Amino acid sequence: MPVAIPPAVVPLRPARLQDQYGRRKRKLRVSLTDRCNLRCPYCMPDQPQWLPKAQILRQEELLRLLTLFVGELGIGELRLTGGEPLLRKDLDAIVESCGRLRALGLQRISLTSNGLLLADRAAALRRAGLDDVNVSLDALDESIFARMSGGRGSAAAVTRGIVAARDAGLPVKINTVVMRGHNEGEIPALVRWARQQRIPLRLIEFMPLDGGGAWSAERVVPEAEMLAPLRAAFSLEAMPATDEPARYYRVDGDYELGVISTISKPFCQRCDRLRLTATGELYACLFSAKGRDLRALLRDGADDAQLLAAVRDHVWHKERGYAATGYVERPISMHALGG
């Protein structure tokens, strides 16, 4: 059953949540679990140590925080992530509870998934109120998929999940992390398949956020190099820039391809998002060395004013971003931080 939303007074004008560089925050990525059924090298260590259940935010704690983020701080979009959020058996209830925040100004509830379990859950999630889903698909060739997933799952299961979500009425985007020496040769095949299915695809440069220390600059395939084999197979036309992280290209005049080039062309100056981990740590920047522990405040009895002050203070001190910080070593890896 969905958890009841805590009572809240809806402000006429929610306070702007912005950092010291004037970047306003409108989007919150919410990790629901650190657990995952894949072992992708750009995300998690080979032998992850799962967090004890007691450290994960309870549903009522999560909804209290989200109520403040939406109703008091003007967050308009929530993206539920992991780990793999479909491993949460109560995901449908969480989505339904988040839907009640639309009365406070929430505009969109999204999901990021590896797609393995999506075929059986897509229709129910749509009924619960989910607006859209991003699915990770790093290869169509099964041997390359196995290399990119730690030998777990299959590309066929992921594509079934993608098609099922689309057929259930959920808008779908595909995300592909490109790593040199792993899957860069899959780019043309992925573009052909996504174009045939009429599903948007975004190619993503390998970022220094992995859990096993696999990142190096030599393994990054920059945007220009990703596009080179496509120019030989298709006509590519650069589209006007938008506020989104991706740059878009029109393929053969009838399909839009996105490229997220965090490393070669950082877009930190227009970042409008925050991240909340499954344990209740708030990260103002994807590359922050540490976050702000909101769970401790919750469990120590903090009132709403104290929680809001902690969020505002942490967000105000957000760093400039990767362009300024570069690689950051920290105890948390991508599977625990959320995509």
C-alpha positions as CSV (number, residue, x, y, z in Angstrom):
1,M,0.0,0.0,0.0
2,P,1.2,3.5,-0.7
3,V,2.5,5.4,2.3
4,A,0.4,8.5,3.2
5,I,2.0,11.8,2.3
6,P,2.8,13.8,5.4
7,P,0.6,16.9,5.7
8,A,2.2,20.0,4.3
9,V,1.3,23.6,3.6
10,V,1.7,24.3,-0.1
11,P,3.7,27.5,-0.5
12,L,2.4,30.0,-3.1
13,R,6.0,30.4,-4.4
14,P,8.4,27.6,-3.3
15,A,11.8,29.0,-2.3
16,R,14.3,28.8,-5.1
17,L,16.8,26.0,-4.5
18,Q,20.1,27.1,-6.0
19,D,23.8,26.9,-5.5
20,Q,26.5,29.6,-5.2
21,Y,26.9,29.8,-8.9
22,G,23.3,30.6,-9.6
23,R,22.2,27.2,-10.9
24,R,18.6,26.4,-9.9
25,K,17.8,22.8,-9.0
26,R,14.6,21.4,-10.5
27,K,15.4,17.6,-10.7
28,L,16.1,15.0,-8.0
29,R,17.4,11.6,-8.6
30,V,16.4,9.2,-5.9
31,S,18.2,5.9,-5.4
32,L,15.9,3.2,-3.9
33,T,18.5,0.5,-3.4
34,D,22.2,-0.2,-3.8
35,R,21.5,-3.7,-5.0
36,C,21.7,-4.7,-8.6
37,N,21.5,-7.9,-10.7
38,L,24.3,-6.8,-13.1
39,R,27.9,-6.1,-12.5
40,C,28.6,-3.4,-15.1
41,P,32.3,-2.2,-14.8
42,Y,31.5,1.5,-15.1
43,C,29.1,1.2,-12.1
44,M,30.1,-1.2,-9.4
45,P,32.9,-3.3,-8.0
46,D,33.1,-7.1,-8.9
47,Q,32.2,-8.1,-5.3
48,P,30.0,-5.4,-3.9
49,Q,29.1,-5.3,-0.2
50,W,25.4,-4.6,0.1
51,L,24.1,-2.2,2.6
52,P,22.2,-3.6,5.6
53,K,18.5,-3.0,5.3
54,A,18.4,-0.9,8.4
55,Q,20.5,1.7,6.7
56,I,18.1,2.1,3.8
57,L,15.5,4.8,4.1
58,R,12.1,3.5,5.0
59,Q,9.2,4.4,2.8
60,E,7.8,6.9,5.2
61,E,11.2,8.6,5.6
62,L,11.7,8.8,1.9
63,L,8.2,10.3,1.3
64,R,8.8,12.9,4.1
65,L,11.9,14.1,2.3
66,L,10.4,14.1,-1.1
67,T,7.4,16.1,0.2
68,L,9.8,18.8,1.4
69,F,11.8,18.7,-1.9
70,V,8.7,19.1,-4.0
71,G,6.4,21.2,-1.8
72,E,9.0,23.5,-0.2
73,L,12.0,23.6,-2.5
74,G,10.4,23.5,-6.0
75,I,11.7,20.2,-7.3
76,G,9.5,19.4,-10.3
77,E,10.9,16.0,-11.5
78,L,11.8,12.8,-9.6
79,R,13.9,10.0,-11.2
80,L,13.9,6.7,-9.3
81,T,17.2,4.9,-9.6
82,G,19.4,2.3,-7.9
83,G,21.2,0.0,-8.0
84,E,18.3,-1.6,-9.8
85,P,15.1,0.0,-8.6
86,L,13.0,-3.0,-10.0
87,L,14.5,-5.1,-7.2
88,R,12.3,-3.1,-4.8
89,K,9.1,-5.2,-4.4
90,D,7.3,-2.0,-3.2
91,L,8.3,0.1,-6.3
92,D,4.7,0.3,-7.5
93,A,3.6,1.6,-4.1
94,I,6.5,4.2,-4.1
95,V,5.5,5.4,-7.5
96,E,1.9,5.7,-6.5
97,S,2.8,7.6,-3.3
98,C,5.1,10.0,-5.3
99,G,2.1,10.6,-7.6
100,R,0.3,12.3,-4.7
101,L,3.0,14.9,-4.7
102,R,1.6,16.2,-8.0
103,A,-0.7,18.3,-5.9
104,L,2.4,20.0,-4.5
105,G,3.8,20.8,-7.9
106,L,5.5,17.6,-9.0
107,Q,5.5,17.3,-12.8
108,R,7.2,14.1,-13.7
109,I,8.0,10.7,-12.1
110,S,10.7,8.8,-14.1
111,L,12.6,5.5,-13.7
112,T,16.1,4.4,-14.7
113,S,16.5,0.6,-15.0
114,N,18.8,-2.0,-16.5
115,G,15.6,-3.5,-18.1
116,L,16.0,-7.1,-17.1
117,L,12.9,-7.2,-15.0
118,L,11.0,-4.6,-16.9
119,A,8.9,-6.8,-19.2
120,D,6.8,-8.1,-16.3
121,R,6.5,-4.8,-14.4
122,A,6.0,-2.2,-17.1
123,A,2.2,-2.2,-17.3
124,A,1.8,-2.1,-13.5
125,L,4.2,0.8,-13.2
126,R,2.3,2.7,-15.9
127,R,-0.9,2.1,-13.9
128,A,0.8,3.3,-10.7
129,G,1.6,6.6,-12.4
130,L,5.1,6.3,-13.8
131,D,5.6,8.8,-16.7
132,D,8.7,7.4,-18.5
133,V,11.7,5.1,-18.2
134,N,15.4,5.1,-19.2
135,V,16.9,1.7,-19.9
136,S,20.6,0.9,-20.0
137,L,21.6,-1.2,-23.0
138,D,25.3,-1.3,-23.7
139,A,25.4,-3.9,-26.5
140,L,23.2,-6.1,-28.7
141,D,25.8,-8.7,-29.3
142,E,25.4,-11.2,-26.4
143,S,29.1,-11.8,-25.9
144,I,29.8,-8.1,-25.7
145,F,26.8,-7.6,-23.4
146,A,28.2,-10.3,-21.1
147,R,31.5,-8.3,-21.0
148,M,29.7,-5.1,-20.1
149,S,27.4,-6.7,-17.5
150,G,29.8,-8.9,-15.6
151,G,28.4,-12.1,-17.3
152,R,24.8,-11.6,-16.0
153,G,21.6,-11.1,-17.8
154,S,21.2,-10.9,-21.6
155,A,20.7,-8.3,-24.3
156,A,17.6,-10.2,-25.4
157,A,16.0,-9.8,-21.9
158,V,16.7,-6.0,-21.9
159,T,15.3,-5.5,-25.4
160,R,12.1,-7.4,-24.4
161,G,11.8,-5.0,-21.4
162,I,12.3,-2.0,-23.6
163,V,9.6,-3.1,-26.1
164,A,7.2,-4.1,-23.3
165,A,7.6,-0.7,-21.7
166,R,6.9,1.1,-25.0
167,D,3.9,-1.1,-25.7
168,A,2.6,-0.4,-22.2
169,G,2.5,3.3,-23.1
170,L,5.7,4.4,-21.3
171,P,8.0,6.7,-23.2
172,V,11.4,5.0,-23.3
173,K,15.0,6.2,-23.8
174,I,18.0,3.9,-24.2
175,N,21.3,4.9,-22.5
176,T,24.6,3.3,-23.7
177,V,27.8,3.9,-21.8
178,V,30.7,3.6,-24.3
179,M,34.0,2.2,-23.1
180,R,37.1,1.8,-25.3
181,G,38.1,-1.8,-25.8
182,H,34.6,-3.0,-24.7
183,N,31.6,-1.9,-26.8
184,E,32.6,1.0,-29.1
185,G,32.1,-1.3,-32.1
186,E,28.4,-1.7,-31.1
187,I,27.4,1.9,-31.8
188,P,26.2,1.5,-35.4
189,A,24.1,-1.6,-34.5
190,L,22.5,0.1,-31.5
191,V,21.6,3.1,-33.6
192,R,20.1,0.9,-36.3
193,W,18.0,-1.1,-33.8
194,A,16.8,2.0,-31.8
195,R,16.0,3.8,-35.0
196,Q,14.0,0.8,-36.3
197,Q,12.1,0.6,-33.0
198,R,11.6,4.5,-33.0
199,I,13.1,4.7,-29.5
200,P,15.5,7.5,-28.6
201,L,19.1,6.4,-27.9
202,R,21.8,8.4,-26.0
203,L,25.5,7.5,-26.1
204,I,27.3,8.4,-22.9
205,E,31.0,9.0,-22.4
206,F,32.6,6.7,-19.7
207,M,32.8,8.8,-16.6
208,P,35.2,8.4,-13.6
209,L,32.5,7.1,-11.3
210,D,33.0,3.3,-11.5
211,G,33.3,1.1,-8.4
212,G,36.4,-0.9,-9.3
213,G,38.9,1.8,-10.3
214,A,38.5,0.9,-14.0
215,W,38.3,4.4,-15.3
216,S,41.1,6.1,-17.1
217,A,41.2,8.8,-19.8
218,E,42.4,6.3,-22.3
219,R,39.1,4.3,-22.0
220,V,36.9,7.3,-22.8
221,V,35.6,7.4,-26.3
222,P,34.9,11.1,-26.9
223,E,31.9,12.4,-28.8
224,A,33.7,13.0,-32.0
225,E,35.0,9.5,-32.1
226,M,31.6,8.0,-31.3
227,L,30.1,9.8,-34.3
228,A,32.9,8.9,-36.8
229,P,31.6,5.4,-37.7
230,L,28.0,6.8,-37.9
231,R,29.0,9.4,-40.4
232,A,30.2,6.6,-42.6
233,A,26.8,4.8,-42.4
234,F,24.3,7.6,-42.1
235,S,23.9,11.3,-42.7
236,L,24.3,13.2,-39.5
237,E,23.0,16.8,-38.9
238,A,23.8,18.6,-35.6
239,M,20.6,20.0,-34.1
240,P,20.3,23.2,-32.1
241,A,21.6,23.1,-28.6
242,T,19.1,22.6,-25.7
243,D,19.3,22.8,-21.9
244,E,19.5,19.0,-21.8
245,P,22.9,17.3,-21.0
246,A,22.8,15.5,-24.4
247,R,23.7,17.1,-27.8
248,Y,21.4,15.8,-30.5
249,Y,22.0,14.8,-34.1
250,R,19.4,14.0,-36.8
251,V,20.2,10.6,-38.4
252,D,19.2,10.3,-42.1
253,G,16.7,13.0,-41.6
254,D,14.2,11.0,-39.5
255,Y,15.8,10.0,-36.2
256,E,17.3,11.9,-33.3
257,L,20.5,10.5,-31.6
258,G,21.8,12.0,-28.3
259,V,25.4,12.1,-27.1
260,I,26.2,12.9,-23.5
261,S,29.8,14.1,-23.4
262,T,30.5,14.8,-19.8
263,I,34.3,14.4,-20.1
264,S,35.1,16.0,-23.5
265,K,32.5,18.7,-23.3
266,P,31.3,19.2,-19.7
267,F,27.9,20.8,-19.2
268,C,28.2,21.5,-15.5
269,Q,27.5,25.2,-15.9
270,R,23.8,24.4,-16.5
271,C,23.3,21.5,-14.1
272,D,19.9,21.5,-12.5
273,R,19.9,18.2,-10.6
274,L,20.6,16.7,-7.2
275,R,21.0,13.1,-6.0
276,L,19.6,11.3,-2.9
277,T,21.1,8.0,-2.0
278,A,19.2,5.0,-0.7
279,T,20.7,5.7,2.7
280,G,19.5,9.3,2.7
281,E,22.7,11.1,1.7
282,L,22.2,14.2,-0.5
283,Y,24.8,14.7,-3.2
284,A,24.6,18.1,-4.8
285,C,27.1,17.0,-7.5
286,L,27.7,13.7,-9.2
287,F,31.4,14.2,-8.6
288,S,31.2,15.4,-4.9
289,A,33.6,13.6,-2.6
290,K,30.9,13.5,0.1
291,G,27.2,14.2,0.7
292,R,25.0,15.5,3.5
293,D,23.4,12.8,5.7
294,L,19.7,13.5,5.9
295,R,18.8,10.1,7.4
296,A,20.7,10.9,10.6
297,L,18.7,14.2,10.9
298,L,15.4,12.3,10.3
299,R,16.1,9.6,12.9
300,D,17.4,12.2,15.4
301,G,14.0,13.9,15.3
302,A,14.8,17.0,13.1
303,D,11.9,19.1,12.2
304,D,11.1,20.3,8.7
305,A,12.9,23.6,9.2
306,Q,16.1,21.8,10.2
307,L,15.9,19.4,7.2
308,L,15.3,22.3,4.8
309,A,18.2,24.3,6.2
310,A,20.5,21.3,5.8
311,V,19.5,20.8,2.2
312,R,19.8,24.5,1.3
313,D,23.2,24.7,2.9
314,H,24.5,21.6,1.1
315,V,23.2,22.7,-2.3
316,W,24.5,26.3,-1.9
317,H,28.1,24.8,-1.6
318,K,27.8,22.7,-4.7
319,E,31.1,22.5,-6.6
320,R,31.5,23.8,-10.1
321,G,31.5,20.2,-11.4
322,Y,33.7,17.8,-13.2
323,A,35.3,20.5,-15.4
324,A,36.8,21.9,-12.2
325,T,37.2,18.9,-10.0
326,G,38.3,16.1,-12.4
327,Y,38.5,12.5,-11.0
328,V,37.3,12.2,-7.4
329,E,38.1,9.3,-5.1
330,R,35.4,8.5,-2.6
331,P,34.0,5.6,-0.6
332,I,30.7,5.6,-2.5
333,S,30.5,4.2,-6.1
334,M,27.9,4.7,-8.8
335,H,25.7,1.7,-7.9
336,A,25.1,3.3,-4.4
337,L,24.9,6.9,-5.6
338,G,22.4,6.4,-8.3
339,G,22.5,7.3,-12.0
